[in-house]
Amino acid sequence: MATNQDKNKSFTIWPYAVVTAMLLFMGYIASFVYRAMSQDVDLVSTNYYEQELAYQDHMNTVGRTRALGEVAVNYDAAAQTILLQLPESFAGKNISGKINFFRPSDDKLDFELPLQPDANQRQLLNAGKLQKGLWKVRLNYSAAGENYYTEQTIIIE
């Protein structure tokens, strides 16, 4: 009989450890849910409608540009020049706009030039001062009351 009493009086920690582990896990999950629910996750901006209209206008401008023909942006490494060739459909029209040179790796190198095509709808630019690497040439221009936009990538060698 003494051995039976010793068995009943023995203490094991496993049930308490399991309960404690479960309580800690539930506390962790509850704190995670609380932090997740308190985060501001608005996916729509306050002026979403205006942004959508501006984006749609931009897409219309790009579509209008493609319909008239692509603007050719050709880099000549030997002459260190960039030739912009507007589509023939702009012949005789008053064209105004800007050429934006965008360097994705360093925004301090970005700059802008006026668009001044000649009678053949061409503009020759000196690329001698441009640093080697990837450049995006963005062309915003207007002719006959319509806006146009094109963007092309060149690599200066």
trRosetta pair geometry for C-beta under 8 A, 3 or more apart (Angstrom, degrees):
i j d omega theta_ij theta_ji phi_ij phi_ji
1 4 5.6 -50 -156 30 45 113
1 5 6.7 41 152 -16 71 102
2 5 5.9 -54 -153 36 37 110
2 6 6.5 39 150 -21 66 106
3 6 5.6 -51 -148 33 36 115
3 7 6.6 39 153 -21 65 102
4 7 5.8 -54 -153 33 33 111
4 8 6.6 29 152 -15 65 106
5 8 5.7 -56 -148 38 35 109
5 9 6.2 25 157 -13 68 112
6 9 5.9 -62 -142 43 29 105
6 10 6.7 48 154 -44 62 95
7 10 5.9 -37 -154 3 33 117
12 15 6.9 83 98 3 97 89
13 16 5.6 -69 -166 49 59 110
13 17 5.5 60 140 -29 88 109
14 17 5.5 -56 -138 37 31 113
14 18 6.3 31 163 -20 66 105
15 18 5.9 -55 -148 36 30 110
15 19 6.4 27 156 -15 65 108
16 19 5.8 -56 -145 40 32 109
16 20 6.0 32 156 -19 66 109
17 20 5.7 -54 -143 39 28 111
17 21 6.2 30 156 -20 63 107
18 21 5.8 -54 -147 36 28 111
18 22 6.4 27 155 -18 63 107
19 22 5.8 -56 -149 37 30 111
19 23 6.4 30 153 -19 65 107
20 23 5.7 -56 -147 37 31 111
20 24 6.3 31 155 -18 66 106
21 24 5.8 -54 -146 38 30 111
21 25 6.3 30 154 -18 64 108
22 25 5.7 -55 -146 38 30 112
22 26 6.3 29 155 -17 65 106
23 26 5.8 -54 -145 38 30 109
23 27 6.3 34 153 -21 63 106
24 27 5.6 -54 -148 36 31 114
24 28 6.4 34 152 -21 64 104
25 28 5.6 -51 -149 34 32 113
25 29 6.5 30 154 -15 65 105
26 29 5.7 -52 -145 39 33 110
26 30 6.2 35 154 -20 66 106
27 30 5.7 -53 -144 37 30 112
27 31 6.3 27 157 -16 65 105
28 31 6.0 -57 -147 37 29 107
28 32 6.3 30 153 -19 64 108
29 32 5.6 -54 -147 37 31 114
29 33 6.3 32 155 -19 65 105
30 33 5.8 -53 -146 37 30 110
30 34 6.3 33 153 -21 63 106
31 34 5.5 -51 -146 36 33 114
31 35 6.4 31 156 -16 66 104
32 35 6.0 -56 -147 39 29 106
32 36 6.2 27 155 -18 64 110
33 36 5.7 -57 -144 40 29 112
33 37 6.1 25 159 -16 66 110
34 37 6.0 -60 -144 39 26 106
34 38 6.3 17 159 -15 63 113
35 38 5.9 -62 -143 39 29 106
35 39 6.9 42 156 -37 62 99
36 39 6.1 -45 -157 11 32 115
42 45 7.6 113 128 -88 113 31
44 48 4.9 -25 -174 -68 94 146
45 48 5.1 148 60 -68 75 74
45 51 6.3 61 59 -5 134 149
47 50 4.5 -28 168 37 103 117
47 51 5.9 111 111 -24 83 94
48 51 5.7 -61 -148 40 31 111
48 52 6.1 32 156 -22 68 107
49 52 5.7 -54 -149 34 30 112
49 53 6.5 29 153 -17 63 105
50 53 5.7 -53 -149 36 33 111
50 54 6.4 32 153 -18 65 105
51 54 5.7 -54 -146 38 32 111
51 55 6.2 33 154 -18 65 106
52 55 5.7 -53 -146 38 31 111
52 56 6.2 32 154 -20 64 106
53 56 5.6 -53 -145 37 31 111
53 57 6.4 35 153 -21 64 103
54 57 5.6 -50 -149 34 32 114
54 58 6.5 34 151 -20 63 104
55 58 5.5 -52 -150 34 34 113
55 59 6.4 33 151 -17 66 104
56 59 5.6 -51 -146 37 34 111
56 60 6.4 38 152 -21 65 103
57 60 5.6 -53 -149 36 32 113
57 61 6.4 34 151 -21 64 104
58 61 5.6 -53 -151 34 32 114
58 62 6.5 31 152 -17 65 104
58 149 6.9 -33 -157 42 75 158
59 62 5.7 -51 -146 37 34 111
59 63 6.3 36 153 -19 65 107
60 63 5.6 -55 -147 39 31 113
60 64 6.2 34 154 -21 65 106
61 64 5.7 -52 -146 35 29 112
61 65 6.5 32 152 -20 62 105
61 147 5.0 -39 -122 105 119 99
61 148 6.2 172 -176 -123 88 23
61 149 4.7 53 130 11 119 108
62 65 5.6 -54 -151 34 32 114
62 66 6.5 30 153 -17 65 105
62 149 5.6 -52 -77 75 68 100
62 150 7.4 122 -130 -90 74 53
63 66 5.8 -54 -146 37 32 109
63 67 6.3 37 154 -26 64 105
64 67 5.7 -51 -149 29 31 116
64 68 7.0 21 156 -11 61 105
64 146 6.3 -136 161 172 150 125
64 147 7.8 94 69 81 143 57
64 148 6.2 -117 100 -103 104 76
65 68 6.3 -65 -157 38 31 103
65 70 7.9 62 144 -112 91 44
65 71 7.3 -41 -179 -18 114 103
65 148 4.4 117 -88 -159 99 92
65 149 5.9 -121 -32 54 149 44
65 150 5.2 -164 159 -59 149 93
66 69 7.9 108 -169 -26 31 4
66 70 6.8 11 -124 -76 61 73
68 87 5.0 170 138 62 93 159
68 89 4.8 -124 -163 59 101 146
68 90 7.5 71 163 -45 139 87
68 148 7.5 -50 36 -117 139 135
69 87 3.4 126 70 -111 121 131
69 88 7.2 31 40 25 163 72
69 89 6.4 149 15 5 118 114
70 87 7.2 119 56 -67 26 104
70 150 6.9 125 -154 -135 67 146
71 84 6.5 -7 174 -166 109 88
71 85 6.8 163 -167 79 60 53
71 86 5.7 -21 -118 -109 93 52
71 87 6.9 -85 -81 -27 58 79
71 139 5.8 -74 94 55 168 156
71 150 4.6 165 28 60 120 160
71 152 7.2 -136 87 -20 94 129
72 83 7.3 -7 113 108 100 92
72 84 7.2 152 83 -158 60 38
72 85 4.0 0 55 53 107 108
73 82 6.6 -5 -171 -176 83 104
73 83 7.6 165 -152 82 36 52
73 84 5.8 -4 -104 -104 72 71
73 85 8.0 -155 -65 24 34 72
73 137 5.1 169 -148 69 157 147
73 139 7.8 -167 -69 -30 122 128
73 152 4.3 167 34 74 135 144
73 154 6.1 -110 131 -54 114 119
74 82 7.1 159 82 -157 44 55
74 83 4.7 -11 61 57 97 99
74 85 7.3 22 4 -2 108 110
75 81 7.6 173 -151 92 50 43
75 82 5.3 -22 -99 -103 70 79
75 127 6.4 41 -141 -42 97 172
75 154 4.6 120 -34 -164 132 129
75 155 7.4 -155 51 60 158 46
75 156 6.7 -131 -159 -93 150 61
76 79 4.3 12 113 41 124 103
76 80 7.3 -56 93 3 79 15
76 81 5.0 5 50 57 109 84
76 82 7.6 -167 18 -81 73 31
76 83 7.0 49 -16 -11 108 105
77 80 7.1 20 -167 -75 31 51
77 156 7.9 145 -107 -157 84 50
77 157 4.8 -9 -123 56 130 115
80 126 6.8 22 124 -165 94 67
80 127 5.0 -147 175 71 66 83
80 128 4.3 60 150 -76 140 74
81 124 5.6 -13 -174 -170 127 94
81 125 6.5 143 -163 74 70 48
81 126 6.2 -45 -107 -108 72 39
81 127 5.8 167 -112 9 14 98
82 124 7.5 150 77 -159 48 47
82 125 4.4 -19 61 63 97 105
82 127 4.9 100 -26 -55 95 119
82 137 7.3 172 180 -89 147 151
82 154 6.8 -26 -119 -115 119 179
83 122 6.4 -23 -168 -161 94 106
83 123 7.5 154 -156 79 49 45
83 124 5.6 -17 -104 -104 73 71
83 125 7.7 -169 -76 22 27 75
84 99 7.0 -113 -61 -102 158 137
84 115 7.7 -96 108 -135 159 93
84 117 7.2 -105 99 -93 108 96
84 122 6.7 149 81 -157 59 52
84 123 4.5 -4 55 55 110 93
84 124 7.9 -153 24 -71 72 28
84 125 7.0 50 -11 -10 102 111
84 137 7.8 -153 -90 159 109 144
84 139 7.1 138 -145 -93 135 142
85 121 6.5 68 -165 113 57 92
85 122 5.4 -13 -102 -103 69 82
86 90 4.9 -37 137 41 128 145
86 95 7.0 -64 -101 -120 174 170
86 117 5.6 -40 2 -98 128 160
86 121 3.9 -109 60 177 98 109
86 122 7.5 -144 16 -71 77 36
86 141 8.0 -65 -107 72 130 161
87 90 5.9 106 73 -4 73 97
87 121 7.2 -80 69 158 26 157
88 91 5.7 -9 -177 -26 61 114
88 121 6.8 -162 -100 22 37 154
90 93 5.0 -93 -166 44 65 120
90 95 5.9 34 -179 -66 128 132
90 117 7.7 55 115 72 134 161
90 121 5.4 116 77 -115 109 129
90 143 5.6 -83 -133 -131 102 174
91 121 6.2 -81 -78 -41 67 120
93 143 4.4 61 138 -171 135 117
93 144 5.4 -64 -145 -37 126 99
94 143 6.7 165 78 -135 48 73
94 144 7.7 128 48 -56 76 56
95 115 6.6 -78 135 122 103 119
95 117 5.8 14 70 29 139 117
95 121 7.9 80 -1 -126 156 82
95 141 5.7 14 -175 175 97 128
95 142 7.4 166 -149 81 57 40
95 143 4.7 -22 -98 -84 77 107
96 115 6.8 134 -172 69 30 102
96 141 6.5 170 91 -153 33 80
96 142 5.9 -15 64 56 81 86
96 143 7.9 154 20 -75 59 60
97 114 7.6 134 87 -166 42 58
97 115 3.9 8 72 26 86 140
97 139 6.6 55 135 179 139 75
97 140 5.3 -169 -163 102 105 55
97 141 2.6 -77 -44 -100 156 73
97 142 6.1 150 -72 8 95 60
97 148 7.7 -56 -88 63 151 90
98 112 5.4 -3 -179 -173 119 111
98 113 7.0 149 -161 77 68 38
98 114 6.2 -54 -107 -114 63 42
98 115 6.0 -113 -65 -16 11 94
98 139 7.7 -179 91 -147 47 46
98 140 5.3 5 54 60 86 98
98 141 7.4 -176 23 -74 43 68
99 112 6.8 154 80 -159 50 59
99 113 4.6 -16 61 63 104 91
99 114 7.4 25 15 103 86 8
99 115 5.5 122 -35 -74 89 81
99 123 7.8 -150 -46 99 146 148
99 125 7.4 -130 111 -73 163 150
99 137 6.6 -19 -169 -167 96 93
99 138 7.5 147 -163 78 46 51
99 139 5.6 -12 -109 -103 71 76
100 110 7.2 2 -178 -171 90 100
100 111 7.8 -176 -150 98 54 34
100 112 5.0 -20 -103 -104 70 87
100 137 7.5 147 77 -161 53 43
100 138 4.2 -18 63 64 106 103
100 139 7.6 -161 24 -70 74 31
100 140 7.1 36 -8 2 111 102
101 109 7.8 -76 119 133 106 84
101 110 6.4 177 93 -148 67 53
101 111 5.4 4 52 58 107 73
101 112 7.3 -164 19 -80 72 36
101 113 7.5 42 -14 -1 104 100
101 130 7.3 -115 -174 -112 151 119
101 135 5.7 -22 -165 -171 91 122
101 136 7.6 145 -160 75 43 50
101 137 6.1 -16 -103 -104 65 67
101 138 7.9 -164 -71 24 20 76
102 110 5.4 11 -117 -117 52 106
102 135 6.9 134 68 -168 48 66
102 136 4.3 -26 67 65 105 100
102 137 7.7 -170 23 -76 80 21
102 138 5.9 42 -10 -7 121 113
103 106 5.0 -20 115 60 126 74
103 107 6.9 -171 71 -89 86 27
103 109 4.1 13 18 77 152 117
103 110 5.8 -138 21 -65 83 67
103 131 7.5 38 -116 57 147 112
103 133 7.1 62 -146 94 104 121
103 134 7.5 125 -144 90 64 66
103 135 5.8 -37 -90 -109 69 74
103 136 7.9 -173 -75 21 23 77
104 134 6.3 -20 30 100 110 116
104 136 6.7 74 -41 -10 96 114
105 133 6.6 -69 29 159 137 149
105 134 7.1 102 -11 56 110 99
106 109 4.8 61 99 2 105 110
107 110 5.4 -20 -164 -8 57 120
109 131 6.2 -74 -134 21 149 123
113 125 7.0 134 72 -120 168 127
115 123 6.6 -131 -156 -32 64 164
115 139 6.8 85 -87 -152 133 94
115 141 5.2 -51 56 -93 167 119
116 123 6.0 117 72 -114 58 125
117 120 7.8 -124 169 75 98 50
117 121 5.0 3 170 -149 142 38
117 122 6.0 121 -153 51 89 19
117 123 4.9 -90 -97 -46 59 98
118 121 7.4 -76 67 -7 60 13
118 122 5.4 -19 38 61 102 77
118 123 6.9 157 -9 -81 78 56
126 129 7.0 53 120 7 102 93
127 130 4.8 -40 -168 18 74 125
127 156 6.1 -159 171 -119 122 116
130 135 6.6 -34 -170 -56 135 152
130 156 4.9 -143 113 -101 119 166
131 156 6.9 120 99 82 35 140
132 156 5.1 -139 -124 103 43 91
132 157 6.2 37 -136 -144 104 18
133 155 7.0 -81 161 -149 22 73
133 156 6.2 0 42 52 40 92
134 153 6.5 -16 -164 -168 95 107
134 154 7.8 154 -152 85 49 41
134 155 5.6 -28 -95 -103 59 78
135 153 7.2 155 84 -155 45 58
135 154 5.3 -17 65 65 96 86
135 155 7.4 164 20 -96 75 28
135 156 6.1 45 -6 -17 120 106
136 151 5.9 4 179 -173 106 102
136 152 7.3 164 -156 85 62 31
136 153 5.4 -34 -102 -98 69 71
136 154 8.0 155 -100 21 22 68
137 151 7.0 164 84 -152 50 52
137 152 5.3 -14 59 64 98 81
137 153 7.5 175 16 -93 76 20
137 154 6.0 33 -15 1 115 111
138 149 7.4 -11 -173 -164 87 91
138 150 7.6 177 -151 92 47 44
138 151 4.7 -9 -105 -105 75 91
139 148 7.7 -17 118 113 96 93
139 149 6.9 161 87 -150 62 44
139 150 5.0 -1 54 58 107 85
139 151 7.3 -170 20 -77 70 44
140 147 7.4 -16 -168 -168 82 100
140 148 7.6 157 -155 85 39 55
140 149 5.5 -3 -105 -105 67 86
141 147 7.6 159 92 -154 34 57
141 148 5.3 -19 70 63 79 100
141 149 7.9 163 25 -80 60 44
142 145 7.2 -13 175 -149 110 6
142 146 6.4 174 -152 85 77 38
142 147 4.9 -37 -95 -99 94 58
142 148 6.7 162 -93 14 38 78
143 146 6.3 -23 68 58 62 85
143 148 6.9 1 17 -3 96 125
